[in-house]
Amino acid sequence: MRRIITVILSATILAAAAATAQGSGTDLLGTAWLAEDIDGRGVVDRARSTMDFTKAGQVSGLAACNRYFGPVSLSGDAITFGNLAATRMMCPDTLMDQEQRFLQALSISKRFELTHEGQILLIYADASEPVLRFSKIIKN
């Protein structure tokens, strides 16, 4: 009997840990994120690519050079971005490259995962490696 209780307790703990690691769309509401990696190629120093979930169903931020905004759909660990609008300023080629990689990664996003106690946001397309990695921006 003791062994059965231990097995059930262990399974419950593992299931709870897996659910917490996955996160849910409501975990993102009211949060802001700074991109640390885009498609495995890092980011340009001091070039900020950000993502803010300030309102349910909406996302906005800085792509590197231009501001963007638009719809986002969150369900469980699924995430998809609708047609995003952006301002049209020109910047140095390195920033424009980062911006295009960032917006492309958003357009193919399918699921997300929160790790490191909710401080890291990973966004995946079809591959097992994330296309975007963000760190949480702590707002005062």
C-alpha positions in Angstrom: 0.0 0.0 0.0 2.8 2.4 0.9 4.5 1.7 -2.5 1.2 2.5 -4.4 0.8 5.8 -2.5 4.4 6.7 -3.3 3.9 5.9 -7.0 0.7 7.9 -7.1 2.2 10.9 -5.3 5.3 10.8 -7.7 3.0 10.8 -10.7 1.0 13.7 -9.4 4.1 15.8 -8.7 5.5 15.0 -12.2 2.2 15.9 -13.8 2.0 19.2 -11.9 5.6 20.1 -12.8 4.9 19.4 -16.5 1.8 21.6 -16.5 3.7 24.4 -14.8 6.5 24.2 -17.3 4.1 24.4 -20.2 2.3 27.5 -19.0 -1.0 28.7 -20.3 -2.1 31.8 -22.2 -3.3 33.4 -19.0 0.3 33.2 -17.6 1.4 35.6 -20.4 -1.3 38.3 -19.9 0.3 41.5 -18.4 3.9 40.4 -19.1 6.7 41.8 -21.2 9.6 40.0 -22.8 13.0 40.8 -24.3 14.4 38.5 -27.1 17.7 36.9 -26.3 17.8 34.6 -29.3 16.1 34.5 -32.7 16.2 31.3 -34.6 19.5 30.2 -33.0 21.4 33.3 -34.3 21.4 35.5 -31.2 20.5 39.2 -31.3 22.4 42.4 -32.1 23.9 44.0 -29.0 21.7 46.8 -27.7 19.0 46.1 -30.3 15.8 45.4 -28.5 13.2 43.0 -29.9 10.4 42.9 -27.3 6.9 41.4 -26.9 4.2 42.8 -24.6 1.0 41.0 -23.7 -0.8 44.0 -22.2 -4.3 43.1 -23.3 -6.1 39.7 -23.9 -5.8 38.8 -27.6 -3.3 41.5 -28.4 0.5 41.7 -28.6 2.8 44.6 -29.3 6.5 45.5 -29.0 9.6 46.5 -30.8 10.8 44.2 -33.6 14.3 45.8 -33.5 13.8 49.0 -35.5 10.0 49.3 -35.8 7.1 48.9 -33.4 4.6 46.2 -34.2 1.1 45.3 -32.9 -1.7 42.9 -33.7 -3.7 39.9 -32.6 -2.4 36.8 -30.8 -4.3 33.6 -30.0 -3.4 31.7 -26.9 -4.9 28.3 -25.9 -3.1 26.1 -23.5 0.5 26.1 -24.7 -0.6 27.0 -28.3 0.3 30.4 -29.6 -0.3 31.9 -33.0 0.0 35.5 -34.2 -2.4 37.1 -36.6 -1.5 39.7 -39.2 0.9 42.0 -37.4 1.1 45.7 -38.4 4.4 47.6 -38.0 5.7 51.1 -38.5 8.0 51.5 -41.5 11.2 53.3 -40.4 14.5 52.4 -42.0 17.5 51.3 -39.8 20.9 49.9 -40.4 21.0 46.6 -42.3 21.9 44.5 -39.2 18.8 45.8 -37.3 16.6 45.3 -40.4 17.9 41.7 -40.6 17.1 41.0 -37.0 13.7 42.6 -37.4 12.9 40.4 -40.4 14.1 37.2 -38.5 12.0 38.2 -35.5 8.8 38.8 -37.4 9.3 35.6 -39.5 9.7 33.6 -36.3 6.5 35.1 -34.9 4.7 34.2 -38.1 5.6 30.4 -37.8 5.0 30.1 -34.1 2.9 27.2 -32.8 3.5 26.7 -29.1 5.2 28.2 -26.1 6.8 27.1 -22.9 7.7 29.0 -19.7 10.8 27.8 -17.9 13.1 28.9 -15.1 10.1 29.7 -12.8 8.4 31.8 -15.5 11.4 34.0 -16.2 12.2 32.5 -19.7 9.7 32.2 -22.6 10.5 29.8 -25.4 8.4 29.9 -28.6 8.5 26.9 -31.0 7.5 26.4 -34.6 7.5 22.7 -35.8 11.1 21.9 -34.6 12.2 20.7 -31.2 14.4 23.8 -30.8 12.8 27.1 -30.1 12.7 29.8 -32.8 12.5 32.5 -30.1 13.9 32.8 -26.6 12.9 35.7 -24.3 13.7 36.8 -20.8 11.0 38.4 -18.7 11.2 42.2 -18.4 10.5 43.1 -14.8 8.4 46.3 -14.6 8.5 48.5 -11.6 
